[in-house]
């Protein structure tokens, strides 16, 4: 486990130097300032507008980090052949893959917590538990997306992994709407497809807590525990699939 944490720490240091990270951090700050300005336009709903826009900015930023950093994580190591140097040491492919994932997860946690603390302070120090629940809901979705993108990046190009990850995120968020539309249409094939999607995709719609309503009506601990269990199972499943493909991947370039 010590070797895994060494890889995770080095991955974290590399990721915070990536230009794309600074781009998303700058975008998050700009949207945060925009939320402050929009809040000033409507004094009666100032806090509501500020929270809704700020939470949306955090989710989009963390989604972007999951897609772009997660999609290029392994590809960068393979292209540079640095993975061969690391795996030549007494480090297994499982430890390497897990370390890469944990490095990105660590970046997401630190980045997300800092942004949420900033929002919590700016909104007048509301319910700490409610803000923590919002952070968990956003982080859980980004974790499952980055595990899915990591899985795909073991077999396809980064651009395809990123595109598929975005589709995965959108469909997982729209499962309830698609199911409702299928029932209204009464199309048996449409209903069958939505039922299959409901089994094969995580229900992100259950994790949509990024609103000011959640701050006023925070979820109970048992609901958060259910979300944690659901996220853990999906993340472990996707990571193990990624490891199966990564273990069989030929890392030596062929002419």
Phi, psi and omega in degrees: 000330180297320179295324179296317181291328175297315177296318180298318180295317179294322177296318178300315180297322179290321184291324182287350175266352181291139181297324182297330178294316180293327177297311181292325177296319179294319179297318179298318179294320179295316179293326177297317177294321177298321178298321178297318181292318179296324179297329181289338182286335182228095185296324183293328180241030184302310183292323180297312180297317181300314182292315182298314181292319181294316179295322177297319180297319180295317181295317180294322179293315180290328174296316179299319178296319179298319183287305189282318178284319179295324181288333182257000186300303181283323183300321179296319180292322180289316182296322180277350182064017178289334179295328179292323178294322181287317183286346175290341176276174178287062179231127181279163177296327178297313179297320180296312181296317179295320178297319177299314180295315181295327177298317178290321178298318179299318177297316180298317182295311182296315180297314181294318180295318179298317179294320180291324176296319178298317179292318180300317179291320183288336182267009175094026176055060178286204182296117179296323179296318180296317178295324178295321178296320178296316178301315180298318181297319179290316181295320181299318179294317180294327178295315180293324177296315183289330174293321178294316180294321177298319177301311182291326183292347176285345186233333185236173179293158182301319182299319178291320179297319180294315180297316179294325178296322178294318177297318177303316180294313183295315180294320180295330177282337188255012185301315180296316180295319179294320179295319178295316180296323180294319179293323179291325181284335181061024177274116186297322180293318178298317179296319179297316180298315181293326177294319178295317178297324180295334178272323188271351182236147175289150182269089179293336180298333177288341182260010181281080181250007188276054179227164177294336179298323179295326179294324179277334181228073184295147179291159178282162182298325180293329176292318178294323178297320177296316178299320180295316179295316179299314180296319181298315181296314180295317182294317179296317180299312181293323180293320179294323175297318178299320180294322179300315180289322181293324181294328182268356185287135177275113184271349180272121182296141179253142181278000000 
